[in-house]
């Protein structure tokens, strides 16, 4: 049965949800406070990452975070503040950072990533969309043995889950990436991963959705939500009122603010990430994470992107030049002869990634409302998990059996 569905948020989760809902014959509207040209969905590394099986809430990250708090150029930074929402999130994050909880999440993260990668391939081969997509794997490059040994432990876990992973020496890396001039000791090579150019995909997807009857409302902010008998009946924006049968919360880092209007408490914090685009030739052909620096390098369509940092703070889009310089300097340290210009650094942008305490997204309904489905909290795997999340949202609203067990993604789970 066709339903009228309103999606709050037009990032990768919103547009992928709209795509699959539209395919099922639903009448879909997307509302976003931006103009659909900026944000985390446009500035990310473009990775599809079955390799990223260890959640952000990994054992030892709290200790590292405390050390990095005093380093303005650190790759992971949590700005402490006397704020109830933040303190509750921080406590839940600490409780989630155990070996047992991380181990339980590993197969869950792997399965949803694999599903999403398959859906990207299906979307491209369907002829609906024309976007840059390459399956070249991911190099986790390291300068020091300790980092390499730690990553190889992750690699061995991935092998046990059926993924192909190799532990390469510097010479073996040079054989597959001969012109990049990597200055490293070695790399763990995950063959499972793919990469894309996010901005191109988003533009192409929005065009497809408009051509196929999806209504897009840009630069429009949700002001209020009307409820009755455990159901949402109407959305009030600064420009209109919209009635619908089903509603999807895909507003990323803004989801908790909107959810408060419904009396729903969400443990979620924005994590700022930066990106630098380099148009000149870098000779980099394989996506690479510079392990010690936590910098992601992606050869995209017409440029190379360098991205990094996870800065937990209030919602803001302030560019910290210290962090931008740290990304650029790290790139120069790992690639002989690579220089990122001041012009490229000055053009750096940032995006806010919604971070849950345990590193797993929120996907599904809550107990409070019959017709509200969540699709948020994907942190650094947002781009990777867009299609899988959109597919699951469509299955929920279409009353179909979900492709994956939704229990680990339950919005009201305990931490």
C-alpha positions as CSV (number, residue, x, y, z in Angstrom):
1,X,0.0,0.0,0.0
2,X,1.4,3.4,-1.0
3,X,2.0,5.8,1.9
4,X,2.8,9.5,2.1
5,X,6.3,9.7,3.7
6,X,8.1,12.8,4.9
7,X,11.9,12.5,5.4
8,X,13.5,15.0,7.7
9,X,17.1,15.4,6.4
10,X,18.5,15.4,2.9
11,X,22.0,13.8,3.5
12,X,23.0,10.4,2.4
13,X,20.5,8.7,4.8
14,X,17.7,10.9,3.6
15,X,18.3,10.5,-0.1
16,X,18.9,6.7,0.1
17,X,15.7,6.3,2.1
18,X,13.8,8.3,-0.5
19,X,15.3,6.2,-3.3
20,X,14.2,2.9,-1.9
21,X,10.8,4.2,-0.7
22,X,10.2,5.7,-4.2
23,X,11.0,2.3,-5.7
24,X,8.3,0.8,-3.5
25,X,5.8,3.2,-4.8
26,X,5.5,5.6,-1.9
27,X,4.8,9.3,-2.2
28,X,8.0,10.8,-0.7
29,X,9.0,14.3,0.4
30,X,12.4,15.4,1.7
31,X,12.9,18.4,3.9
32,X,16.3,19.9,4.7
33,X,17.5,23.1,6.3
34,X,20.4,23.3,3.9
35,X,20.5,23.8,0.1
36,X,21.6,20.2,-0.6
37,X,25.2,21.2,-1.4
38,X,27.1,21.0,1.9
39,X,27.5,19.0,5.1
40,X,29.0,15.6,6.1
41,X,27.5,13.9,3.0
42,X,29.6,16.1,0.7
43,X,32.9,16.3,2.6
44,X,33.5,12.7,3.7
45,X,36.2,10.3,2.5
46,X,33.8,8.4,0.2
47,X,34.7,5.0,1.6
48,X,32.5,1.9,1.5
49,X,34.1,0.1,4.4
50,X,33.5,-3.5,5.3
51,X,37.1,-3.3,6.8
52,X,36.0,-0.9,9.5
53,X,34.7,-3.6,11.9
54,X,35.9,-2.0,15.1
55,X,33.6,0.7,16.4
56,X,34.7,4.1,17.4
57,X,34.0,3.2,21.1
58,X,37.0,0.9,21.1
59,X,38.9,-0.1,24.3
60,X,41.6,2.4,25.0
61,X,40.0,5.3,23.1
62,X,39.1,7.1,26.4
63,X,42.8,7.1,27.5
64,X,43.9,8.3,24.1
65,X,41.3,11.0,24.1
66,X,42.5,12.3,27.4
67,X,46.0,12.6,26.1
68,X,44.9,14.2,22.9
69,X,42.8,16.8,24.7
70,X,45.9,18.8,25.2
71,X,47.1,18.6,21.6
72,X,45.2,21.0,19.3
73,X,46.3,19.0,16.3
74,X,45.2,15.6,17.6
75,X,43.0,13.4,15.4
76,X,40.4,12.7,18.1
77,X,39.3,15.5,20.4
78,X,36.4,15.7,22.9
79,X,35.7,19.2,24.2
80,X,34.4,18.7,27.7
81,X,31.5,20.8,28.8
82,X,29.0,20.9,31.7
83,X,26.1,20.0,29.5
84,X,23.6,17.2,30.6
85,X,23.2,15.7,27.1
86,X,27.0,15.6,26.6
87,X,27.7,14.2,30.0
88,X,25.1,11.4,29.5
89,X,26.6,10.6,26.1
90,X,30.2,10.6,27.5
91,X,29.2,8.2,30.3
92,X,27.4,5.8,27.8
93,X,30.5,6.0,25.5
94,X,32.7,5.0,28.4
95,X,30.4,2.1,29.2
96,X,30.4,1.0,25.6
97,X,34.2,1.0,25.3
98,X,34.7,-2.6,26.4
99,X,36.2,-5.6,24.6
100,X,32.9,-7.6,25.0
101,X,30.7,-4.9,23.5
102,X,33.1,-4.2,20.7
103,X,33.4,-7.9,19.9
104,X,29.6,-8.2,19.8
105,X,29.3,-5.3,17.3
106,X,32.0,-6.6,14.9
107,X,29.8,-9.0,12.8
108,X,26.9,-6.4,12.9
109,X,29.1,-3.7,11.4
110,X,30.6,-6.1,8.8
111,X,27.2,-7.4,7.7
112,X,25.6,-3.9,7.2
113,X,28.7,-2.7,5.4
114,X,28.6,-5.7,3.0
115,X,24.9,-5.2,2.3
116,X,25.5,-1.5,1.6
117,X,28.3,-2.2,-0.8
118,X,26.1,-4.7,-2.7
119,X,23.4,-2.1,-2.9
120,X,25.7,0.6,-4.3
121,X,26.7,-1.9,-7.0
122,X,23.1,-2.7,-7.7
123,X,22.1,1.0,-7.9
124,X,24.9,1.7,-10.4
125,X,24.2,-1.4,-12.5
126,X,20.4,-0.6,-12.6
127,X,21.0,2.3,-14.9
128,X,19.1,4.7,-12.5
129,X,22.2,6.5,-11.5
130,X,25.6,7.3,-13.1
131,X,28.3,7.8,-10.4
132,X,32.0,7.2,-9.8
133,X,32.5,3.9,-8.0
134,X,35.7,1.9,-7.8
135,X,36.5,-1.3,-5.9
136,X,40.2,-1.1,-5.2
137,X,40.3,-2.0,-1.5
138,X,41.9,0.1,1.3
139,X,45.5,0.4,2.5
140,X,46.0,1.0,6.2
141,X,49.5,2.4,5.9
142,X,51.8,2.7,9.0
143,X,55.1,4.2,9.9
144,X,55.7,2.2,13.1
145,X,55.6,-1.5,13.9
146,X,53.2,-1.0,16.8
147,X,50.5,0.6,14.6
148,X,51.0,-2.1,12.0
149,X,50.7,-4.9,14.5
150,X,47.5,-3.5,16.0
151,X,46.0,-3.1,12.6
152,X,47.0,-6.7,11.6
153,X,45.1,-7.9,14.6
154,X,42.0,-6.2,13.1
155,X,42.9,-7.8,9.8
156,X,43.0,-11.2,11.3
157,X,39.5,-10.7,12.8
158,X,38.3,-9.6,9.4
159,X,39.8,-12.7,7.7
160,X,37.8,-14.9,10.2
161,X,34.7,-13.1,9.1
162,X,35.4,-14.0,5.5
163,X,37.1,-10.8,4.2
164,X,40.3,-10.9,2.2
165,X,43.2,-9.1,3.9
166,X,46.9,-9.0,3.3
167,X,49.8,-7.8,5.5
168,X,52.1,-6.0,3.1
169,X,55.7,-4.7,3.3
170,X,56.7,-1.3,2.0
171,X,58.0,-3.0,-1.2
172,X,54.8,-4.9,-1.7
173,X,52.8,-1.7,-1.3
174,X,55.1,0.0,-3.8
175,X,54.4,-2.8,-6.3
176,X,50.7,-1.9,-6.3
177,X,51.0,1.8,-5.8
178,X,54.3,2.6,-7.7
179,X,54.0,6.3,-8.3
180,X,52.6,7.5,-4.9
181,X,56.0,7.6,-3.2
182,X,54.7,6.4,0.1
183,X,57.1,6.8,3.1
184,X,55.9,3.9,5.2
185,X,57.0,0.6,6.9
186,X,54.1,-1.3,5.5
187,X,50.3,-1.6,5.2
188,X,47.4,-3.9,5.9
189,X,45.5,-4.2,2.7
190,X,41.7,-4.8,2.9
191,X,40.5,-5.9,-0.5
192,X,36.8,-5.7,0.6
193,X,36.5,-1.9,0.4
194,X,35.4,0.5,-2.4
195,X,35.3,4.2,-2.8
196,X,33.3,7.0,-4.5
197,X,33.1,10.7,-5.1
198,X,30.4,11.8,-2.7
199,X,29.4,15.2,-4.2
200,X,28.9,13.6,-7.7
201,X,26.7,10.9,-6.2
202,X,24.6,13.3,-4.2
203,X,24.0,15.6,-7.2
204,X,23.1,12.6,-9.4
205,X,20.8,11.1,-6.8
206,X,18.9,14.4,-6.2
207,X,18.3,14.7,-10.0
208,X,17.0,11.1,-10.2
209,X,14.7,11.6,-7.2
210,X,13.2,14.9,-8.6
211,X,12.7,13.2,-12.0
212,X,10.9,10.3,-10.4
213,X,8.4,12.4,-8.4
214,X,10.1,12.9,-5.0
215,X,9.4,16.4,-3.6
216,X,12.4,18.3,-2.4
217,X,12.1,21.2,0.0
218,X,15.5,22.9,0.5
219,X,16.4,25.6,3.0
220,X,13.4,24.7,5.1
221,X,13.5,24.2,8.9
222,X,11.2,22.0,11.0
223,X,9.6,24.3,13.7
224,X,7.1,22.0,15.3
225,X,5.6,18.5,15.1
226,X,2.0,17.7,15.9
227,X,1.1,14.3,17.5
228,X,-2.1,12.5,18.3
229,X,-2.6,9.0,19.8
230,X,1.1,7.9,19.6
231,X,1.3,9.0,16.0
232,X,2.7,12.1,14.2
233,X,0.1,13.8,12.2
234,X,1.7,16.9,10.9
235,X,5.0,18.6,10.4
236,X,5.2,22.4,10.7
237,X,8.2,24.1,8.9
238,X,9.0,27.8,8.6
239,X,7.3,27.7,5.1
240,X,4.4,25.2,5.2
241,X,2.5,22.4,7.1
242,X,2.8,18.9,5.8
243,X,0.5,15.9,6.5
244,X,1.8,12.4,6.1
245,X,1.4,8.7,7.0
246,X,5.0,8.1,7.9
247,X,8.0,10.2,9.0
248,X,11.7,9.4,8.8
249,X,14.2,11.1,11.1
250,X,17.4,11.3,9.1
251,X,18.6,14.7,10.3
252,X,22.1,13.6,11.3
253,X,23.6,15.6,14.1
254,X,20.4,17.7,14.3
255,X,18.3,14.6,15.0
256,X,18.4,15.0,18.9
257,X,17.2,18.6,18.7
258,X,14.2,17.7,16.5
259,X,13.5,14.6,18.6
260,X,13.2,16.7,21.7
261,X,10.1,18.2,20.2
262,X,8.6,14.7,20.5
263,X,9.9,14.0,24.0
264,X,12.4,11.5,22.7
265,X,15.8,11.5,24.3
266,X,18.7,10.6,22.0
267,X,22.3,10.0,23.1
268,X,24.1,11.5,20.1
269,X,26.8,14.0,19.6
270,X,28.1,15.8,16.5
271,X,31.7,14.8,15.5
272,X,33.3,17.4,13.2
273,X,35.5,16.1,10.4
274,X,37.6,18.1,7.8
275,X,38.5,17.7,4.2
276,X,41.1,19.2,1.8
277,X,40.7,18.7,-1.9
278,X,43.9,18.7,-4.1
279,X,43.3,19.1,-7.8
280,X,46.8,18.6,-9.0
281,X,48.1,15.1,-9.8
282,X,49.2,13.2,-6.8
283,X,49.7,9.7,-8.4
284,X,47.6,8.2,-5.6
285,X,45.4,5.4,-7.0
286,X,44.4,3.3,-4.0
287,X,42.5,4.7,-1.0
288,X,44.8,4.8,2.0
289,X,44.4,5.5,5.7
290,X,47.5,7.0,7.2
291,X,47.2,5.1,10.4
292,X,49.1,7.0,13.1
293,X,47.8,10.3,11.8
294,X,44.2,9.0,11.3
295,X,44.0,10.7,7.9
296,X,42.0,9.2,5.0
297,X,43.2,9.7,1.5
298,X,40.9,9.1,-1.5
299,X,41.5,9.4,-5.2
300,X,38.2,10.9,-6.4
301,X,36.9,11.9,-9.8
302,X,39.2,14.8,-10.8
303,X,41.0,15.3,-7.4
304,X,42.4,13.7,-4.4
305,X,40.8,14.2,-1.0
306,X,42.5,14.2,2.4
307,X,40.2,14.0,5.3
308,X,40.4,13.5,9.0
309,X,39.8,14.4,12.7
310,X,36.9,13.6,15.0
311,X,36.1,16.7,17.0
312,X,33.3,16.2,19.5
313,X,31.8,19.5,20.3
314,X,28.6,21.5,20.0
315,X,27.0,22.0,16.6
316,X,29.2,24.5,14.7
317,X,31.0,24.8,11.4
318,X,34.0,26.7,12.5
319,X,37.2,25.7,10.6
320,X,40.1,25.2,12.9
321,X,43.3,25.9,10.8
322,X,45.4,24.0,13.3
323,X,43.5,20.8,12.4
324,X,43.6,21.6,8.7
325,X,47.3,22.0,8.8
326,X,47.7,18.8,10.8
327,X,46.0,16.9,7.9
328,X,48.2,18.6,5.3
329,X,51.4,18.0,7.3
330,X,50.6,14.3,7.8
331,X,50.0,13.8,4.1
332,X,53.4,15.3,3.4
333,X,55.0,13.0,5.9
334,X,53.5,9.9,4.4
335,X,53.9,10.8,0.7
336,X,57.4,11.9,-0.5
337,X,57.2,15.2,-2.4
338,X,53.5,15.9,-1.8
339,X,52.8,19.5,-0.9
340,X,49.3,20.8,-0.2
341,X,49.0,24.5,-1.2
342,X,47.8,27.2,1.1
343,X,45.0,27.8,-1.4
344,X,43.8,24.2,-1.0
345,X,44.0,24.5,2.8
346,X,42.1,27.7,2.8
347,X,39.3,26.0,0.8
348,X,39.0,23.2,3.4
349,X,35.5,22.4,4.6
350,X,34.0,20.5,7.5
351,X,31.0,18.3,8.2
352,X,29.2,17.1,11.3
353,X,28.9,13.3,11.8
354,X,26.3,12.0,14.3
355,X,28.1,9.8,16.8
356,X,26.3,7.3,19.1
357,X,27.9,6.1,22.3
358,X,28.6,2.6,21.0
359,X,29.4,3.3,17.3
360,X,26.2,1.6,16.0
361,X,23.6,3.7,14.2
362,X,20.0,4.2,15.2
363,X,17.7,2.5,12.7
364,X,14.1,1.7,13.3
365,X,11.0,2.8,15.3
366,X,10.6,3.8,18.9
367,X,8.0,2.7,21.4
368,X,6.5,6.2,21.6
369,X,5.3,6.6,18.0
370,X,3.9,4.2,15.5
371,X,4.9,6.1,12.4
372,X,8.3,7.5,13.1
373,X,11.4,5.7,11.8
374,X,15.0,6.7,12.7
375,X,18.0,6.6,10.3
376,X,20.8,8.4,12.0
377,X,23.9,8.1,14.2
378,X,26.3,6.5,11.6
379,X,29.4,8.5,12.7
380,X,32.3,7.9,10.3
381,X,30.5,5.1,8.4
382,X,27.7,7.3,7.2
383,X,28.7,7.3,3.6
384,X,29.3,3.6,3.6
385,X,26.0,2.7,5.2
386,X,23.6,5.0,3.3
387,X,22.1,2.4,0.9
388,X,21.7,-0.3,3.6
389,X,20.0,2.1,5.9
390,X,17.8,3.4,3.2
391,X,16.8,-0.1,2.2
392,X,16.0,-1.0,5.9
393,X,13.9,2.2,6.3
394,X,11.9,1.3,3.1
395,X,11.4,-2.3,4.4
396,X,10.1,-1.0,7.8
397,X,7.7,1.4,6.3
398,X,6.6,-1.0,3.6
399,X,5.9,-3.7,6.3
400,X,8.4,-6.1,4.7
401,X,10.9,-8.3,6.5
402,X,14.1,-6.3,7.1
403,X,17.2,-7.5,5.3
404,X,19.1,-7.5,8.6
405,X,18.2,-8.0,12.3
406,X,17.4,-4.5,13.6
407,X,17.9,-5.3,17.3
408,X,21.5,-3.9,17.5
409,X,20.3,-0.6,16.0
410,X,17.3,-0.1,18.3
411,X,16.9,3.6,19.1
412,X,16.1,3.1,22.8
413,X,18.8,0.5,23.5
414,X,20.6,0.6,26.8
415,X,24.3,1.5,27.0
